[in-house]
Amino acid sequence: MNIPFKQVDVFTSVRFKGNPVAVVLRADELTTGQMQQVANWTNLSETTFVVPSVNPRADFRVRIFTPGAELPFAGHPTIGTAHALLEAGLVEPRDGVLIQECGAGLVNLRVDCGSDGEQWISFDLPRPSVTPLSCTRVTELEAILGVEVLREFTPCLVDVGVRWVVAQLPDAGAVLATRPDLPRMKLLDLEDETAGVIIFGEYPGGVPARIEVRAFAPAHGVDEDPVCGSGNGCVGAFIRHTGQTAHFGGEFLSSQGAVLGRAGLLRLSVSEQRIQVSGAAVTCIDGHLSI
């Protein structure tokens, strides 16, 4: 059978500069095993499968797979799937809003067009649970990263359906220079049942992006995710939890992917009520998947 398929570059408006996600638009007849097989074949950080909604409030339901496992939620697949469905005319926003159903529950998305006509899609981060790491775990994390973290802001496990360890480094330069011990990180991630590690650091004034972010997920077959929506959302949750919202501001830009030759750009909005992640997307492949 031939199934409509798109590959979408997310958190960019320039093809091949963001984070690609494969989107299988009508996956009703696929088994879980087939979905995992396709995700392993695409070898992207995530592949999504649009299936019939269970919750009547949802506009669509999505299942999200890495090459090795299914995730309850992920950020760039959320935006990429919404972009693909909108482009294909399979969903229509109501007052600019779409509701996605996924393993983590219902996720609100907002569709906005800028003055230049560029479409940005935003999602509300699922309610985060934030747990500071023990001193022992922080020391182990520093050994894995090969760099000291800012201990005044204790690294945390942030759970939004997908579980990320988030650590703040002294500055953006330290983030870009980090070369982690990925095999050792993979073992720790498997032991703690986490998706991986997010690091971020601040740029000096005058740079468009306020922070640089990197995401490592070797336990899921992704040594480094080019641009990670859930990870950036968890950075927003970390900033709020550590009392830094006033310092960074309620809305700021995050960049990611420079080490991998990408130029991802996200907008983070952080308040006591919600954390919102926004970005653009562009389709690179439009066709059919033969199964």
C-alpha positions in Angstrom: 0.0 0.0 0.0 1.0 3.6 -0.7 0.7 6.0 2.2 1.0 9.8 2.0 4.4 10.8 3.4 6.3 14.1 4.0 9.7 15.0 5.5 9.6 18.3 7.2 12.5 20.5 8.4 11.5 22.0 11.7 12.6 25.2 13.5 13.8 26.8 10.3 12.4 28.3 7.2 15.5 27.3 5.2 15.5 23.8 3.9 18.2 21.5 5.3 19.0 23.9 8.2 16.6 22.6 10.9 15.7 19.2 12.3 13.9 16.8 10.0 11.0 14.7 11.0 9.3 12.1 8.8 5.5 12.3 8.9 3.3 9.3 7.8 0.0 11.1 7.2 -2.5 8.1 7.2 -1.1 5.4 9.4 -4.4 3.8 10.3 -3.6 0.3 9.0 0.0 0.1 10.3 0.9 -2.1 13.3 3.1 -0.8 16.1 5.8 -3.1 14.8 5.6 -1.7 11.3 5.7 1.9 12.7 8.9 1.0 14.6 10.4 -0.6 11.5 9.7 2.5 9.4 11.2 4.8 12.1 14.3 2.6 12.3 14.6 2.8 8.5 14.2 6.6 8.2 17.0 6.8 10.9 15.8 10.3 11.9 15.6 11.4 15.5 11.8 11.0 15.2 9.2 9.7 12.8 5.5 10.3 13.4 2.4 8.4 12.4 -1.0 10.1 12.2 -3.8 7.8 13.4 -7.5 8.3 14.3 -8.2 10.4 17.4 -9.6 8.8 20.5 -10.4 12.0 22.4 -13.2 13.9 20.7 -11.5 17.3 21.5 -8.5 16.4 19.4 -8.0 17.5 15.8 -5.5 14.7 15.2 -3.6 12.0 17.0 0.0 11.2 16.6 2.4 8.4 17.6 6.0 9.4 17.8 8.9 7.0 17.3 12.7 7.3 17.6 14.8 4.6 15.7 14.5 2.5 18.8 11.4 3.3 20.8 8.1 5.1 21.0 7.9 8.5 22.9 4.8 9.9 24.6 5.7 13.4 23.4 8.4 15.3 21.5 8.6 18.9 20.4 9.9 19.2 16.8 7.7 16.2 15.7 4.7 18.0 17.1 5.3 21.1 15.0 6.4 19.2 12.0 3.3 17.0 12.0 1.0 20.0 12.4 2.8 21.7 9.5 2.4 18.6 7.3 -1.3 18.2 8.1 -2.0 21.8 7.5 -0.1 21.8 4.1 -2.0 18.6 3.1 -5.4 20.2 4.0 -6.2 17.5 6.5 -6.7 19.8 9.5 -8.0 23.3 9.9 -7.3 25.5 12.9 -10.2 26.9 14.9 -9.4 30.5 15.9 -5.8 29.7 15.1 -5.7 26.7 17.4 -5.1 23.0 16.8 -5.3 20.2 19.5 -3.0 17.3 19.2 -3.5 14.0 20.9 -0.4 12.0 21.8 0.9 9.7 24.5 1.3 12.6 26.9 -2.3 13.7 26.5 -3.7 16.7 24.7 -1.3 19.4 23.5 -2.5 22.9 22.3 -0.9 24.3 19.2 -1.3 27.8 17.9 -0.8 28.7 14.2 0.4 32.3 13.5 1.5 34.1 10.3 4.1 36.9 10.6 4.1 40.1 8.6 6.4 38.4 6.1 3.9 35.6 5.6 6.0 33.0 7.4 4.0 30.6 9.4 5.1 29.8 13.0 3.5 27.0 15.0 3.6 27.0 18.8 2.9 24.3 21.3 2.2 24.5 25.0 4.7 22.3 26.9 2.9 19.6 28.9 3.0 20.4 32.6 6.6 19.7 33.7 7.8 17.8 36.8 11.2 19.1 37.9 13.5 17.2 40.2 17.0 18.5 41.1 19.8 15.9 40.8 21.8 14.7 43.8 25.4 16.0 44.3 26.6 12.6 43.2 24.7 12.6 40.0 25.8 16.2 39.2 29.5 15.2 39.7 28.9 12.2 37.4 27.2 14.4 34.8 30.1 16.8 34.8 32.5 13.9 34.2 30.4 12.7 31.3 30.2 16.2 29.8 33.8 17.0 30.4 32.9 20.5 31.7 31.7 22.1 34.9 28.0 23.1 35.1 26.7 26.1 37.0 26.2 24.5 40.4 24.3 27.6 41.7 21.5 26.3 39.4 21.5 22.6 40.2 20.9 20.4 37.1 17.5 18.9 37.1 15.5 16.0 35.7 12.6 17.6 33.8 9.7 15.3 32.9 7.2 16.4 30.3 6.2 13.0 29.1 9.7 12.7 27.7 12.4 12.9 30.5 15.4 15.2 30.0 18.3 16.0 32.3 18.9 19.8 32.0 22.2 21.5 32.9 23.2 25.1 32.6 26.8 25.9 31.5 28.8 29.1 32.1 28.1 30.5 28.6 27.2 29.6 25.0 30.8 29.1 24.1 31.1 26.3 26.7 28.0 24.7 25.2 29.5 24.7 21.7 32.8 23.4 22.9 31.4 20.5 24.9 32.4 17.0 23.7 30.6 14.5 25.9 31.4 10.9 26.6 28.4 9.5 24.8 28.8 5.7 25.6 29.0 6.6 29.3 26.0 8.9 28.9 24.0 6.2 27.2 24.5 3.8 30.2 23.4 6.5 32.7 20.4 7.4 30.6 19.3 3.7 30.4 19.8 3.3 34.1 17.7 6.4 34.9 15.2 5.9 32.1 15.8 9.3 30.7 15.8 10.5 27.0 19.1 12.2 27.4 20.9 15.4 28.4 20.2 19.0 27.5 22.8 21.7 28.0 22.4 25.4 27.5 24.4 28.6 28.0 23.8 32.3 27.6 25.1 34.5 24.8 26.5 38.0 25.5 24.3 41.0 24.7 23.9 42.0 21.0 23.4 38.4 19.7 19.9 37.7 18.3 19.5 34.4 20.2 19.7 34.6 24.0 20.9 31.0 24.5 22.6 28.2 22.7 21.2 24.7 23.4 22.4 21.1 22.6 20.6 17.8 23.1 22.2 14.4 23.4 20.1 11.2 23.3 22.4 8.2 22.7 20.2 5.8 24.5 17.6 6.4 21.8 20.0 6.0 18.9 20.5 9.8 18.5 23.9 10.9 19.6 22.9 14.6 19.1 19.5 15.9 18.1 20.0 18.9 15.7 17.1 21.0 17.1 15.0 19.7 20.0 11.6 21.2 20.8 10.9 19.3 24.0 14.4 19.9 25.2 14.1 23.6 24.7 10.8 23.5 26.5 12.5 21.8 29.4 15.1 24.5 29.4 12.2 27.0 29.8 10.9 24.9 32.7 14.4 24.8 34.2 14.8 28.6 34.0 11.4 29.0 35.7 12.2 26.5 38.4 15.6 28.1 39.2 14.1 31.6 39.4 15.8 33.0 36.3 12.7 34.1 34.4 13.2 37.8 35.2 16.8 37.6 34.0 16.1 35.9 30.7 12.7 37.7 30.1 9.3 36.2 29.5 10.1 35.6 25.8 13.5 35.0 24.1 15.1 33.2 21.2 17.1 30.0 21.4 19.5 28.7 18.8 20.6 25.1 18.3 22.4 22.9 15.7 25.5 25.0 14.9 27.8 22.1 15.8 26.0 19.9 13.2 25.9 22.5 10.5 22.3 23.5 11.2 20.8 26.9 12.1 17.7 26.1 14.2 15.9 29.0 15.8 13.1 28.7 18.4 11.1 31.2 20.5 10.6 30.3 24.1 7.8 32.0 26.1 8.0 31.4 29.9 5.4 32.4 32.5 4.0 30.9 35.7 0.9 29.8 33.7 2.6 28.0 30.8 5.7 27.4 28.7 5.4 27.7 25.0 7.8 26.7 22.2 7.5 28.2 18.7 9.1 27.7 15.4 8.7 27.6 11.6 8.8 24.6 9.4 9.4 23.8 5.7 8.7 20.6 3.7 11.6 18.9 2.0 10.0 15.7 0.7 6.4 15.2 -0.4 5.3 11.8 -1.7 4.3 8.3 -0.7 5.7 5.6 1.4 5.3 2.0 0.0 4.6 -0.7 2.6 
